[in-house]
């Protein structure tokens, strides 16, 4: 899978706020994700994101 800044990923487990969707803010060995439910930001290893991703929703900004 190809991840780009601005994409929204749906993960297998939900955040404590109840949201499954996260926006990608940084891509590299680690990802910075922002919860679309409450706005909380986390840094997480690429390997964990790749393992737990259910789907990727492309945004117009990431298609450029």
KEKE-143932 format. One record per residue: x, z, y of N, C-alpha, C, O in turn. Coordinates in steps of 0.001 Angstrom, whole numbers, padded with zeros to 6 digits, always signed. Each point is the difference from the previous one (the first is absolute). Last residue first. Layout:
KEKE-143932
XZYXZYXZYXZY;...
END
This chain:
KEKE-143932
-002275-005806+014730+000844-000798+000896+001427-000056-000468+000837-000631+000644;-004493+003261-002603+000072-001366-000495+000926-000870+000836+000368-001093-000432;-001574+005721+001403+001008-000077-001063+000158-001417-000533+000989-000291-000671;-004278+001361+004036+001327+000266+000546+001094-000181-001062+001102-000444+000320;-005697+000151-001490+000431-001176+000748+001435+000181+000512+000795-000940+000002;-001975+003595-004397-000557-000022+001346+000516-001241+000708+000985-000595-000437;-001825+002218-005032+000827-000617+001028-000719+000056+001346-001221-000138+000076;+000938+003314-004535-000837-000775+000898+000886-000531+001111+000561+000772+000777;+000188+001076-006099+000541-000160+001349-000974-000862+000784-000409-001070-000452;+000077+004588-004209-000163-001303+000648+000624+000022+001382+000204+001057+000598;+000602+002410-003857-001101-000687-000682-000184-001391+000571-000156-000967-000746;+004587+004540+000534-000836-000919+000770-001059-000638-000891+000311-000536-001063;+003418+003680-000175-001338+000542+000257-000928-000915+000791-001117+000402+000328;+005797-001433-001587-000634+000524-001211-001464+000368+000231-000832-000177-000890;+003602-001223+004537-000218-001117-000917-000758+000446-001247-000857-000731-000498;+002169+004062+003562-001048-000847+000584-000325-001147-000953-001171-000282-000255;+004736+003093-000921-001286+000689-000130-001147-000827+000559-001089-000023-000572;+005518-001604+001078-000364+000018-001419-001366+000659-000222-000797-000481-000805;+002849+000517+005130-000578-001301-000348-000510-000006-001442-001070-000536-000284;+001325+005211+002956+000900-000951-000643-000744-001281-000390-001155+000045-000424;-000375+003003+004633-000106+000020-001452+000887-001090-000576+000142-001066+000599;-001953+003989+004159+001062-000868-000508-000040+000147-001514-000039+001115-000520;-004149-000346+004285+000924+000502-001009+001098-001025-000246-000184-001192+000245;-004246+002800+003410+001047-000934-000399+000936+000653-001001+000333+001180+000113;-005835-000727+001847+001221+000668-000453+001020-001035-000465-000360-000965-000675;-004347+000240+002197+001131-000351+000842+001314+000658-000377+001004-000206+000682;-005697+000181-002730+000298+001074+000955+001197-000289+000904+000242+000745+000949;-002155-004089-004038-001066+000987+000137+000276+000992+001113-000850+000241+000857;+003876-003699-002384-001031-000555+000864-001187+000945+000164-000893-000263+000806;+006363+001134-001723-001323+000143-000601-001045-000538+000972-000004+000369+001174;+005188-001911-001501-000909+000755+000859-001370+000000-000662-000558-001059-000287;+006157+000298-001244-001415-000317-000116-000815+000886+000921+000342+001160+000229;+004945-003071-001360-000739+000936+000835-001438-000471-000047-000307-001132+000374;+004506+000400-004088-001092-000518+000824-000497+001119+000896+000010+001164-000402;+004975-002377-002182-001112+000932+000184-001046-000678+000871+000332-000840+000836;+003142-001766-001860+000140+000810-001211-001084+001083-000015-000479+000404-001059;-001186-003843+004142+001416+000074-000344+000114+000730-001327-000886-000109-000848;-002862-000681+005259+000295-000480-001348+001506+000054-000208+000769-000328+000903;-005034+002473+002502+001417-000294-000197+000209-000407-001442-000581+000590-000910;-003797+000263+002491+000647+000007+001309+001475-000376-000092+000570-000486+000977;-005571-000002-003860+001456-000001-000105+000595-000119+001404-000285-000951+000727;-004585+003185-002381+000618-001121+000709+001514+000132-000111+000543+001098+000132;-004729+000737-003485+001153+000322+000832+000519-001269+000662+000052-001056-000630;-004601+003344-002490+000671-001099+000673+001072+000476+000979-000185+000965+000741;-003076+001652-003402+000903-000636-000953+000904-001018+000702+000962-000477-000603;-003796+005272+002267+000275-001427+000148+000978-000489-001074+000931+000712-000375;-002437+003965+001194-000982-000811-000713+000247-001496+000054-000711-000756-000661;+003316+004804+002186-001098-000274+000937-001073-000884-000638-001087-000152+000557;+005196+001292-002901-000926+001133+000108-001167-000218+000965-001038+000647-000138;+003087-004943-002180+000581+001004+000888-000985+001171+000073-001195-000210-000208;+001218-003066-004154-000430+000128+001387+000742+001114+000721+000487+000950-000613;+001065-004425-003565-000454+001359+000319-000393+000083+001468+000611-000643+000854;+000807-003561-002485-000799+000541-001109-000581+001377+000317-001152+000288-000325;+002175-003851+004353+000747+000705-001037-000942+000598-001039-001198+000145+000244;+001370-004346+003575-000921+000957-000620+000755+000618-001173+000402-000701-000929;+001325-001795+005764+000052+000142-001457-001006+001043-000446-000217+001010+000670;+001316-004548+003721-000687+001219-000413+000026+000040-001516-000438-000943-000659;+003804-001540+004636-000885-000094-001165-000655+001349-000255+000540+001044+000366;+002824-001617+002999-001361-000294+000432-000975-000167-001156-001212+000070+000203;+006336-001051-001004-000491+000947+001001-001382-000448+000471-000218-001173+000305;+001628-000257-005209+000403-000291+001366-000595+001044+000933-001019+000621-000303;+002136-001887-005365-000569+000911+000993+000528-000379+001372+001191-000274+000156;-001849-002022-005362+000727-000045+001263-000736+000850+001032-001178-000219+000283;+001637+000075-006022-000834+000000+001187+000871+000000+001240+001082+000586+000022;
END
